[in-house]
Amino acid sequence: MTYIEGTIKNHLFYNEESSYSVLRLEILDTDDKEIIRYEPTIIVCGFFPRLDQHKTYRFYGEVKEHPKYGIQYQATRFESVVEQTTSGLVEYLASDLFKGVGPKLAQAIVDQLGNTALEKIANDKHVLDTIPRLGAKKRDQIQKTIIENRAAEKAMVWLFGFQISPKMALKIYNRFGFAAIEIVKENPYVLMDTIEMVGFKRADEIAFRIGFSYDHPYRIRAVILYLLSEYMNKYGDTYVPLDTMI
């Protein structure tokens, strides 16, 4: 697996239901010498939330040649790259992601808070109190947007660690939002009831990776429901004798 890092130039396609994305990336860095041949841009495809056009991301995957669309980078996961330059921060805050924040206001925020503006705002929205013509409602929305975007990326990366596919990880995040990590950590078996195509065996794998014991109450409940479901599908009965289940 290789990586490619760059800034999104534009979105070519985005499916709201599946979160399948096709975008054009301006290449800034990569460890794949083959990709250098396609500079300065390359098409990136994969399942991830709608990413901001002015933000820098690192994608992991491999180059493939599509029979119709040519060279593409098939990404299996991604992570954001914190902007280190003033111009990058201004463009990010002035993007469509932050409603009502144009270039002038974005510049004022960065001038006041510096290149660590995102971290400062995420930790304390009141650092924006000194920005002229920035009301409480807009201040709250700016902080909320920063936190939610980071939460999405953090949740996706965490879920990838359990060998969950990008498409499945997106379903989990779209269902639970920024609370996805806490919910799955507390009870991964909840995925059986809420996420299509996640059965007991898959949830059980995740549970053991998290550190659940064989006799954890959540696991016992999930096993019972799983066996009842299997028995019902096979025999049509909703009642299973205890000795049969054991």
C-alpha positions as a Markdown table, in Angstrom:
| # | Residue | x | y | z |
|---|---|---|---|---|
| 1 | Met | 0.0 | 0.0 | 0.0 |
| 2 | Thr | 1.2 | 3.5 | -0.9 |
| 3 | Tyr | 0.2 | 7.0 | 0.2 |
| 4 | Ile | -0.5 | 10.1 | -1.7 |
| 5 | Glu | -0.9 | 13.5 | -0.2 |
| 6 | Gly | -2.5 | 16.6 | -1.7 |
| 7 | Thr | -5.2 | 19.2 | -1.9 |
| 8 | Ile | -8.6 | 18.5 | -3.4 |
| 9 | Lys | -9.0 | 20.6 | -6.6 |
| 10 | Asn | -12.6 | 19.6 | -7.2 |
| 11 | His | -15.2 | 16.8 | -6.7 |
| 12 | Leu | -16.1 | 14.9 | -9.9 |
| 13 | Phe | -18.7 | 12.6 | -8.2 |
| 14 | Tyr | -20.2 | 12.0 | -4.8 |
| 15 | Asn | -22.9 | 9.5 | -3.9 |
| 16 | Glu | -24.8 | 10.6 | -0.8 |
| 17 | Glu | -26.2 | 7.2 | -0.1 |
| 18 | Ser | -23.0 | 5.1 | -0.4 |
| 19 | Ser | -20.4 | 7.9 | 0.1 |
| 20 | Tyr | -18.5 | 6.8 | -2.9 |
| 21 | Ser | -16.3 | 9.7 | -4.0 |
| 22 | Val | -14.4 | 10.6 | -7.1 |
| 23 | Leu | -12.2 | 13.7 | -6.8 |
| 24 | Arg | -9.2 | 15.3 | -8.5 |
| 25 | Leu | -6.2 | 15.7 | -6.2 |
| 26 | Glu | -3.3 | 18.1 | -6.6 |
| 27 | Ile | -0.3 | 16.0 | -5.6 |
| 28 | Leu | 1.9 | 17.4 | -2.8 |
| 29 | Asp | 3.7 | 14.3 | -1.7 |
| 30 | Thr | 3.8 | 10.5 | -2.3 |
| 31 | Asp | 6.0 | 7.5 | -1.7 |
| 32 | Asp | 5.0 | 5.9 | -5.0 |
| 33 | Lys | 7.4 | 6.8 | -7.8 |
| 34 | Glu | 4.9 | 5.8 | -10.4 |
| 35 | Ile | 2.4 | 8.4 | -9.2 |
| 36 | Ile | 5.0 | 11.2 | -9.9 |
| 37 | Arg | 4.4 | 10.5 | -13.6 |
| 38 | Tyr | 0.8 | 11.8 | -13.3 |
| 39 | Glu | 1.6 | 15.1 | -11.5 |
| 40 | Pro | 0.4 | 17.6 | -10.9 |
| 41 | Thr | -3.0 | 16.0 | -10.4 |
| 42 | Ile | -4.6 | 12.5 | -10.2 |
| 43 | Ile | -8.1 | 11.1 | -9.8 |
| 44 | Val | -8.8 | 9.6 | -6.4 |
| 45 | Cys | -11.7 | 7.2 | -5.8 |
| 46 | Gly | -13.0 | 5.6 | -2.7 |
| 47 | Phe | -15.6 | 5.5 | 0.1 |
| 48 | Phe | -15.3 | 8.4 | 2.5 |
| 49 | Pro | -17.3 | 11.4 | 3.7 |
| 50 | Arg | -17.6 | 14.4 | 1.5 |
| 51 | Leu | -14.2 | 16.0 | 1.9 |
| 52 | Asp | -13.5 | 19.7 | 1.9 |
| 53 | Gln | -12.2 | 21.0 | -1.4 |
| 54 | His | -9.6 | 23.3 | 0.2 |
| 55 | Lys | -8.2 | 20.9 | 2.8 |
| 56 | Thr | -5.1 | 18.7 | 2.5 |
| 57 | Tyr | -5.5 | 14.9 | 2.9 |
| 58 | Arg | -3.3 | 11.9 | 2.8 |
| 59 | Phe | -4.9 | 8.8 | 1.0 |
| 60 | Tyr | -3.6 | 5.2 | 1.3 |
| 61 | Gly | -4.2 | 2.8 | -1.5 |
| 62 | Glu | -2.8 | 2.0 | -4.9 |
| 63 | Val | -2.8 | 3.2 | -8.6 |
| 64 | Lys | -5.1 | 1.3 | -10.9 |
| 65 | Glu | -6.0 | 1.8 | -14.6 |
| 66 | His | -9.7 | 2.0 | -15.2 |
| 67 | Pro | -10.6 | 0.6 | -18.7 |
| 68 | Lys | -12.8 | 3.6 | -19.4 |
| 69 | Tyr | -11.5 | 6.5 | -17.2 |
| 70 | Gly | -7.8 | 5.7 | -17.2 |
| 71 | Ile | -5.3 | 6.1 | -14.3 |
| 72 | Gln | -6.9 | 6.4 | -10.9 |
| 73 | Tyr | -5.8 | 6.1 | -7.3 |
| 74 | Gln | -8.0 | 3.7 | -5.4 |
| 75 | Ala | -8.0 | 4.8 | -1.8 |
| 76 | Thr | -8.9 | 2.4 | 1.0 |
| 77 | Arg | -8.5 | 5.0 | 3.8 |
| 78 | Phe | -7.6 | 8.6 | 4.4 |
| 79 | Glu | -6.5 | 11.1 | 7.1 |
| 80 | Ser | -6.5 | 14.9 | 7.1 |
| 81 | Val | -3.3 | 16.8 | 7.1 |
| 82 | Val | -3.3 | 19.9 | 9.4 |
| 83 | Glu | -2.7 | 23.0 | 7.4 |
| 84 | Gln | 0.7 | 24.5 | 8.3 |
| 85 | Thr | 0.5 | 27.7 | 6.3 |
| 86 | Thr | -1.5 | 30.9 | 6.7 |
| 87 | Ser | -2.8 | 30.7 | 3.2 |
| 88 | Gly | -4.0 | 27.1 | 3.7 |
| 89 | Leu | -5.8 | 28.0 | 6.9 |
| 90 | Val | -7.5 | 31.0 | 5.3 |
| 91 | Glu | -8.7 | 28.9 | 2.3 |
| 92 | Tyr | -10.0 | 26.2 | 4.6 |
| 93 | Leu | -12.0 | 28.6 | 6.8 |
| 94 | Ala | -13.3 | 30.5 | 3.8 |
| 95 | Ser | -14.5 | 27.3 | 2.1 |
| 96 | Asp | -18.1 | 26.2 | 1.7 |
| 97 | Leu | -17.7 | 24.0 | 4.7 |
| 98 | Phe | -17.9 | 27.1 | 7.0 |
| 99 | Lys | -21.2 | 28.8 | 6.1 |
| 100 | Gly | -21.0 | 32.6 | 6.3 |
| 101 | Val | -17.2 | 32.8 | 6.7 |
| 102 | Gly | -15.7 | 34.5 | 3.7 |
| 103 | Pro | -12.0 | 35.3 | 2.9 |
| 104 | Lys | -11.9 | 38.5 | 4.9 |
| 105 | Leu | -13.3 | 36.9 | 8.1 |
| 106 | Ala | -11.1 | 33.8 | 7.6 |
| 107 | Gln | -8.1 | 36.1 | 7.3 |
| 108 | Ala | -9.0 | 38.0 | 10.4 |
| 109 | Ile | -9.3 | 34.7 | 12.4 |
| 110 | Val | -5.9 | 33.4 | 11.2 |
| 111 | Asp | -4.3 | 36.8 | 11.8 |
| 112 | Gln | -5.6 | 36.8 | 15.4 |
| 113 | Leu | -5.1 | 33.1 | 16.3 |
| 114 | Gly | -2.2 | 32.1 | 14.0 |
| 115 | Asn | -1.4 | 28.7 | 12.4 |
| 116 | Thr | -2.9 | 26.8 | 15.3 |
| 117 | Ala | -6.3 | 28.4 | 14.9 |
| 118 | Leu | -8.1 | 25.1 | 14.4 |
| 119 | Glu | -6.8 | 23.6 | 17.6 |
| 120 | Lys | -7.5 | 26.7 | 19.6 |
| 121 | Ile | -11.1 | 27.0 | 18.3 |
| 122 | Ala | -11.8 | 23.3 | 18.8 |
| 123 | Asn | -10.6 | 23.5 | 22.4 |
| 124 | Asp | -12.3 | 26.9 | 23.3 |
| 125 | Lys | -14.8 | 28.7 | 21.0 |
| 126 | His | -14.3 | 31.9 | 23.1 |
| 127 | Val | -10.9 | 32.5 | 21.4 |
| 128 | Leu | -13.1 | 33.9 | 18.6 |
| 129 | Asp | -14.6 | 36.5 | 20.9 |
| 130 | Thr | -12.0 | 39.0 | 19.9 |
| 131 | Ile | -12.8 | 38.7 | 16.2 |
| 132 | Pro | -14.8 | 41.8 | 15.0 |
| 133 | Arg | -18.2 | 41.2 | 13.5 |
| 134 | Leu | -18.3 | 37.6 | 14.6 |
| 135 | Gly | -21.6 | 36.8 | 16.4 |
| 136 | Ala | -22.1 | 34.0 | 18.9 |
| 137 | Lys | -24.2 | 31.9 | 16.5 |
| 138 | Lys | -21.5 | 31.9 | 13.8 |
| 139 | Arg | -18.8 | 31.3 | 16.4 |
| 140 | Asp | -20.6 | 28.3 | 17.7 |
| 141 | Gln | -21.1 | 27.0 | 14.1 |
| 142 | Ile | -17.4 | 27.4 | 13.3 |
| 143 | Gln | -16.3 | 25.3 | 16.3 |
| 144 | Lys | -19.0 | 22.7 | 15.7 |
| 145 | Thr | -17.8 | 22.3 | 12.1 |
| 146 | Ile | -14.2 | 21.8 | 13.1 |
| 147 | Ile | -15.0 | 19.3 | 15.8 |
| 148 | Glu | -17.5 | 17.3 | 13.6 |
| 149 | Asn | -15.0 | 17.0 | 10.8 |
| 150 | Arg | -12.2 | 15.9 | 13.1 |
| 151 | Ala | -14.6 | 13.4 | 14.7 |
| 152 | Ala | -15.5 | 11.9 | 11.4 |
| 153 | Glu | -11.9 | 11.4 | 10.4 |
| 154 | Lys | -10.9 | 10.1 | 13.9 |
| 155 | Ala | -13.9 | 7.6 | 13.8 |
| 156 | Met | -13.0 | 6.4 | 10.4 |
| 157 | Val | -9.4 | 5.8 | 11.2 |
| 158 | Trp | -10.3 | 4.0 | 14.4 |
| 159 | Leu | -12.8 | 1.7 | 12.6 |
| 160 | Phe | -10.3 | 0.9 | 9.9 |
| 161 | Gly | -8.1 | -0.6 | 12.7 |
| 162 | Phe | -10.6 | -3.4 | 13.1 |
| 163 | Gln | -10.3 | -4.3 | 9.4 |
| 164 | Ile | -13.7 | -2.7 | 8.7 |
| 165 | Ser | -14.1 | -1.7 | 5.1 |
| 166 | Pro | -14.3 | 2.0 | 4.2 |
| 167 | Lys | -17.9 | 1.5 | 3.0 |
| 168 | Met | -18.9 | -0.2 | 6.3 |
| 169 | Ala | -17.1 | 2.4 | 8.4 |
| 170 | Leu | -19.0 | 5.1 | 6.7 |
| 171 | Lys | -22.3 | 3.3 | 7.4 |
| 172 | Ile | -21.3 | 3.1 | 11.1 |
| 173 | Tyr | -20.3 | 6.8 | 11.2 |
| 174 | Asn | -23.4 | 8.0 | 9.4 |
| 175 | Arg | -25.6 | 6.0 | 11.8 |
| 176 | Phe | -23.9 | 7.1 | 15.1 |
| 177 | Gly | -22.1 | 10.4 | 14.1 |
| 178 | Phe | -19.2 | 11.6 | 16.3 |
| 179 | Ala | -20.3 | 9.2 | 19.1 |
| 180 | Ala | -19.4 | 6.2 | 16.9 |
| 181 | Ile | -16.2 | 5.3 | 18.7 |
| 182 | Glu | -17.8 | 5.5 | 22.2 |
| 183 | Ile | -20.8 | 3.5 | 21.1 |
| 184 | Val | -18.9 | 0.7 | 19.4 |
| 185 | Lys | -16.3 | 0.6 | 22.2 |
| 186 | Glu | -19.1 | 0.2 | 24.8 |
| 187 | Asn | -21.1 | -2.5 | 22.9 |
| 188 | Pro | -19.9 | -3.6 | 19.4 |
| 189 | Tyr | -22.8 | -6.0 | 19.3 |
| 190 | Val | -25.2 | -3.0 | 18.7 |
| 191 | Leu | -23.9 | -3.1 | 15.1 |
| 192 | Met | -26.0 | -6.3 | 14.6 |
| 193 | Asp | -29.2 | -4.4 | 15.1 |
| 194 | Thr | -28.2 | -1.1 | 13.3 |
| 195 | Ile | -25.9 | -1.8 | 10.5 |
| 196 | Glu | -26.9 | -3.9 | 7.5 |
| 197 | Met | -24.6 | -6.9 | 6.8 |
| 198 | Val | -23.1 | -6.9 | 10.3 |
| 199 | Gly | -24.0 | -10.2 | 11.9 |
| 200 | Phe | -22.9 | -11.8 | 15.2 |
| 201 | Lys | -19.6 | -13.2 | 13.8 |
| 202 | Arg | -18.4 | -9.8 | 12.5 |
| 203 | Ala | -19.5 | -8.0 | 15.7 |
| 204 | Asp | -17.8 | -10.7 | 17.7 |
| 205 | Glu | -14.5 | -10.2 | 15.9 |
| 206 | Ile | -14.6 | -6.5 | 16.7 |
| 207 | Ala | -15.5 | -7.2 | 20.3 |
| 208 | Phe | -12.5 | -9.5 | 20.9 |
| 209 | Arg | -10.2 | -7.0 | 19.2 |
| 210 | Ile | -11.5 | -4.3 | 21.6 |
| 211 | Gly | -10.9 | -6.7 | 24.6 |
| 212 | Phe | -14.3 | -8.2 | 25.4 |
| 213 | Ser | -14.3 | -11.5 | 27.3 |
| 214 | Tyr | -16.1 | -14.6 | 26.3 |
| 215 | Asp | -18.6 | -14.2 | 29.2 |
| 216 | His | -19.3 | -10.5 | 28.8 |
| 217 | Pro | -23.0 | -9.8 | 29.4 |
| 218 | Tyr | -23.3 | -8.0 | 26.0 |
| 219 | Arg | -21.8 | -11.0 | 24.3 |
| 220 | Ile | -24.1 | -13.5 | 26.1 |
| 221 | Arg | -27.1 | -11.5 | 25.0 |
| 222 | Ala | -25.9 | -11.2 | 21.4 |
| 223 | Val | -25.2 | -15.0 | 21.3 |
| 224 | Ile | -28.7 | -15.8 | 22.5 |
| 225 | Leu | -30.3 | -13.4 | 19.9 |
| 226 | Tyr | -28.1 | -14.8 | 17.2 |
| 227 | Leu | -29.0 | -18.5 | 18.0 |
| 228 | Leu | -32.7 | -17.6 | 18.3 |
| 229 | Ser | -32.5 | -16.0 | 14.9 |
| 230 | Glu | -30.7 | -18.9 | 13.3 |
| 231 | Tyr | -33.1 | -21.4 | 14.8 |
| 232 | Met | -36.1 | -19.4 | 13.6 |
| 233 | Asn | -34.8 | -19.1 | 10.1 |
| 234 | Lys | -34.1 | -22.8 | 9.9 |
| 235 | Tyr | -37.2 | -24.2 | 11.6 |
| 236 | Gly | -39.6 | -21.3 | 11.7 |
| 237 | Asp | -39.9 | -21.5 | 15.5 |
| 238 | Thr | -39.5 | -18.5 | 17.8 |
| 239 | Tyr | -39.1 | -20.8 | 20.9 |
| 240 | Val | -35.9 | -22.7 | 21.5 |
| 241 | Pro | -35.5 | -25.2 | 24.4 |
| 242 | Leu | -32.6 | -24.3 | 26.7 |
| 243 | Asp | -30.9 | -27.6 | 26.3 |
| 244 | Thr | -31.1 | -27.3 | 22.5 |
| 245 | Met | -29.5 | -23.8 | 22.6 |
| 246 | Ile | -26.7 | -25.0 | 25.0 |
